[in-house]
Amino acid sequence: DSGVTQTPKHLITATGQRVTLRCSPRSGDLSVYWYQQSLDQGLQFLIHYYNGEERAKGNILERFSAQQFPDLHSELNLSSLELGDSALYFCASSARTGASKELFFGEGSRLTVL
Amino acid sequence: GQNIDQPTEMTATEGAIVQINCTYQTSGFNGLFWYQQHAGEAPTFLSYNVLDGLEEKGRFSSFLSRSKGYSYLLLKELQMKDSASYLCAVDVGANNLFFGTGTRLTVIP
């Protein structure tokens, strides 16, 4: 158990809909990262938040948005869903201090768009 | 741009040694990570290299050559449970880990 909690674990929805994925980082971790992993694809970095502020953006579509709340949990919002958005969405957290920026991953949210 | 190359698949025998290579060309470099990911599960941290050389941790070792943009993960005394994908990732700076597509290792009896 990494200590990172993601909900829901599975989600099935239709094209054009909107969903929200939730992530609670490890206790004390200020950084939250979101990654997308499609079938047989690598982990694609979407966005990074640190203590409530956006720090870096990767290949995140304009239809996607995220935020980190004062209690440090984060939400990833996916709208106008398309079939190609079906993927595993991972949240990861890391501690601010230390030389190693090891990421601790949640179990992921598997999104299926029909 | 960023690019990480790893073999797509490898097969090795239980009890043997396997080396998984990773080459990278990235705009920045603050360190290299190896993660293990079993199918449908979360990636888990294996190793981190920031200086050239070999880091050993039990049955797993990781090597880095920054001048060559090259790393490898060495797995010894392979076990069936080592069947998984192994992801090479580079910290390219700005708090961004760029991942390769991973190497799917199958361990056979």
HADDOCK unambig.tbl for C-alpha pairs under 7 A between the chains (distance, minus, plus):
assign (segid A and resid 41 and name CA) (segid B and resid 101 and name CA) 5.63 0.50 0.50
assign (segid A and resid 42 and name CA) (segid B and resid 99 and name CA) 6.37 0.50 0.50
assign (segid A and resid 42 and name CA) (segid B and resid 100 and name CA) 5.78 0.50 0.50
assign (segid A and resid 42 and name CA) (segid B and resid 101 and name CA) 3.73 0.50 0.50
assign (segid A and resid 42 and name CA) (segid B and resid 102 and name CA) 6.41 0.50 0.50
assign (segid A and resid 43 and name CA) (segid B and resid 99 and name CA) 5.83 0.50 0.50
assign (segid A and resid 43 and name CA) (segid B and resid 101 and name CA) 6.98 0.50 0.50
assign (segid A and resid 45 and name CA) (segid B and resid 98 and name CA) 6.92 0.50 0.50
assign (segid A and resid 56 and name CA) (segid B and resid 94 and name CA) 6.47 0.50 0.50
assign (segid A and resid 56 and name CA) (segid B and resid 95 and name CA) 6.94 0.50 0.50
assign (segid A and resid 102 and name CA) (segid B and resid 45 and name CA) 6.91 0.50 0.50
assign (segid A and resid 105 and name CA) (segid B and resid 42 and name CA) 5.83 0.50 0.50
assign (segid A and resid 105 and name CA) (segid B and resid 43 and name CA) 6.32 0.50 0.50
assign (segid A and resid 106 and name CA) (segid B and resid 42 and name CA) 6.13 0.50 0.50
assign (segid A and resid 107 and name CA) (segid B and resid 41 and name CA) 6.03 0.50 0.50
assign (segid A and resid 107 and name CA) (segid B and resid 42 and name CA) 4.95 0.50 0.50
assign (segid A and resid 108 and name CA) (segid B and resid 42 and name CA) 6.61 0.50 0.50
